[in-house]
Amino acid sequence: TLDRPATIKSNQIKQMTLLSATNIPVLKRLTLQGQPSYVLSALSPDDELPPQKVSVTLEIDNAQKNNLGMPLPKGTVRVYKADKEGSLQFVGEDSMDHTAKDETVKVKMGEAFDVTGARKQTDFKQIARTVTEASWEITLRNHKPEPVTVRVNEPMPGDWEVLSSSQKYEKADAHTLRFDVPVPKDGEVKLTYKVRVKM
């Protein structure tokens, strides 16, 4: 449904603007994503996990308060950013699915080169045949000239319980442990936690 009348002549092809909106708040999200296997198996001290990429995502709430609040069609989203002279520079693109009003549009822009993550297992115990306890240390480094917040998502299989943590956490859903970790400019933060998992 168009928001205004349109006239199409016989055999005419006409390109129409489906929607237009300005001043839309955009949240830039930095995310470090874990794996379910991290809490289920023991690693030897020699097993060093490779450095992890921190993904960069733009999030837009498709809500009326943000000058949107309409069904958005599936397609390609291209992102441009103004440079110092005010010229628009292409910074990335992603595909999005059909998005209903009041849902969140997420546009993945790639990986950050100046925010990094590394993890190591500091302890692992097999408590019972179906119960394990795993301890992890995650190091987040920020090389930007301003502080950032990194969202750490840790997938958790089975029934799980956090036994200790150096940072505030939330149970994002039945299978996701989530931390939002502030990291100072040109600094690093170590996040440690211990979790018990029953399969």
C-alpha positions in Angstrom: 0.0 0.0 0.0 1.4 3.4 -1.0 0.9 6.4 1.2 -0.4 8.6 -1.6 -2.2 8.2 -5.0 -0.1 7.2 -8.0 -1.0 7.2 -11.7 0.5 4.6 -14.0 -0.2 5.0 -17.8 -0.8 2.0 -20.1 2.4 0.0 -20.6 4.3 2.4 -18.4 7.0 1.4 -16.0 7.3 3.7 -13.0 9.6 3.6 -10.0 7.9 4.6 -6.8 9.3 5.5 -3.3 7.6 3.1 -0.9 8.7 4.9 2.2 10.9 7.7 3.4 11.9 8.7 6.9 14.5 10.9 8.5 16.0 11.4 12.0 15.9 7.7 12.8 17.8 6.8 16.0 20.4 4.1 15.2 22.2 2.0 17.8 25.7 0.8 16.9 26.2 -2.6 18.6 29.6 -4.4 19.2 29.1 -8.1 19.8 31.4 -11.0 20.7 29.6 -14.3 20.0 30.5 -17.5 21.8 29.8 -21.2 21.0 27.7 -23.8 22.9 30.7 -26.2 22.9 32.7 -23.8 25.0 31.0 -25.0 28.2 30.8 -28.7 27.5 34.4 -29.8 27.0 37.7 -29.4 28.7 40.6 -27.7 26.9 44.2 -28.5 27.8 46.5 -25.6 28.7 48.1 -25.9 25.2 44.7 -25.5 23.5 44.8 -21.8 22.6 41.6 -20.4 21.0 42.3 -18.0 18.2 41.5 -14.3 18.7 37.8 -13.6 18.2 36.3 -11.0 15.9 33.9 -8.5 17.4 31.0 -7.9 15.0 29.5 -4.5 14.3 25.8 -4.2 13.8 23.4 -1.3 13.4 20.1 -1.7 15.1 16.9 0.3 14.3 13.6 -0.1 16.1 10.9 0.0 13.5 8.6 2.0 15.7 6.4 5.0 15.2 8.4 7.0 17.8 11.4 6.6 15.5 9.5 8.0 12.5 9.0 4.5 11.2 6.4 1.9 12.5 5.5 0.4 9.1 6.0 -2.9 7.4 9.5 -2.9 5.8 10.1 -4.9 2.6 12.8 -7.5 2.2 15.9 -6.1 0.4 19.4 -4.7 0.5 20.3 -2.1 3.0 23.2 0.2 2.0 24.8 2.4 4.7 26.6 5.7 4.0 28.4 8.0 6.4 29.3 11.6 6.0 33.0 12.4 5.9 34.7 15.5 7.3 33.8 17.4 4.1 30.1 16.3 4.3 30.3 13.9 1.4 28.6 10.6 1.8 30.9 7.6 1.8 29.7 4.0 1.3 30.6 2.0 4.5 28.7 -1.3 3.9 25.6 -3.2 3.0 23.6 -6.2 4.3 20.3 -7.9 3.3 17.3 -7.7 5.6 14.1 -9.8 5.7 10.6 -8.6 5.7 10.2 -6.7 9.0 6.9 -6.0 10.8 6.3 -2.7 12.6 7.6 -2.6 16.2 10.4 -5.2 15.4 14.1 -4.5 15.2 16.1 -4.2 12.0 19.7 -5.5 12.3 22.2 -4.5 9.7 25.6 -6.3 10.0 28.4 -4.0 9.0 31.3 -6.5 9.4 34.0 -6.8 12.1 35.7 -4.2 14.2 39.4 -3.9 13.6 40.1 -1.8 16.7 38.0 -3.8 19.3 39.2 -7.4 19.8 38.3 -10.4 22.0 40.2 -13.4 23.3 39.2 -16.2 25.6 40.7 -19.0 27.6 39.3 -21.8 29.7 40.6 -21.5 33.3 38.9 -24.5 34.8 36.7 -27.5 33.8 35.1 -30.2 36.0 32.9 -33.1 35.3 30.7 -33.1 38.4 28.4 -36.0 37.2 27.7 -37.9 34.0 25.5 -35.1 32.7 26.8 -32.1 34.8 29.8 -30.0 34.0 31.3 -26.8 35.4 33.4 -24.5 33.2 35.3 -21.3 34.0 36.2 -18.8 31.4 38.2 -15.6 31.1 37.4 -13.3 28.2 39.7 -10.4 27.5 38.2 -7.4 25.6 40.6 -4.8 24.2 39.6 -1.4 22.9 42.0 0.6 20.7 39.5 3.3 19.9 39.9 6.9 21.3 36.6 6.6 23.1 35.0 4.1 25.5 32.8 1.3 24.0 30.4 -1.3 25.3 30.8 -4.9 24.0 27.9 -7.3 24.2 29.1 -10.8 24.9 26.6 -13.5 24.0 27.4 -17.0 25.4 25.2 -19.8 24.1 24.2 -22.2 26.9 22.9 -25.7 26.2 20.7 -27.6 28.6 19.8 -26.3 32.1 22.5 -23.9 33.3 23.3 -21.7 36.2 25.9 -19.0 36.7 28.0 -19.7 39.8 30.1 -16.6 39.7 30.8 -13.6 37.5 33.0 -10.5 37.5 30.4 -8.5 35.5 26.7 -8.0 35.6 24.8 -10.5 33.4 21.4 -11.4 32.2 19.6 -14.5 31.0 18.7 -13.1 27.5 16.7 -16.3 26.8 16.6 -19.9 27.8 19.9 -20.6 26.0 21.8 -17.3 26.1 24.0 -15.8 28.9 24.6 -12.1 28.1 27.0 -9.5 29.4 27.2 -5.8 28.4 30.8 -5.0 29.2 32.1 -1.3 29.3 35.7 -1.1 27.9 37.6 2.2 28.4 39.4 3.9 25.6 42.8 2.4 24.8 42.1 -0.1 27.6 41.1 -3.7 28.3 38.7 -5.5 30.6 38.8 -9.1 31.7 35.4 -10.8 32.1 35.5 -14.0 34.1 32.6 -16.3 34.9 31.8 -19.9 36.0 28.8 -21.8 34.9 27.3 -25.2 35.7 25.5 -27.0 32.9 23.2 -30.0 33.1 22.4 -31.8 29.9 
